């Protein structure tokens, strides 16, 4: 995912229009893979989030 823009959980939830629990479910299902930003915060690939949105995330 080198070069891919990452977004935080709040933005991912906003783009997907889902509550935190649903974002966690998408991660558990392997639809979206969280990325550790090195400071303990998880980020998400914008491309993966948008793909999940197109799939009905």
Rosetta blueprint (number, residue, H / E / L):
1 X L
2 X L
3 X L
4 X L
5 X L
6 X E
7 X E
8 X E
9 X H
10 X H
11 X H
12 X H
13 X H
14 X H
15 X H
16 X H
17 X L
18 X L
19 X L
20 X H
21 X H
22 X H
23 X H
24 X H
25 X H
26 X H
27 X H
28 X H
29 X L
30 X L
31 X L
32 X L
33 X L
34 X E
35 X E
36 X E
37 X L
38 X L
39 X L
40 X L
41 X L
42 X E
43 X E
44 X E
45 X E
46 X H
47 X H
48 X H
49 X H
50 X H
51 X H
52 X H
53 X H
54 X H
55 X L
56 X L
57 X L
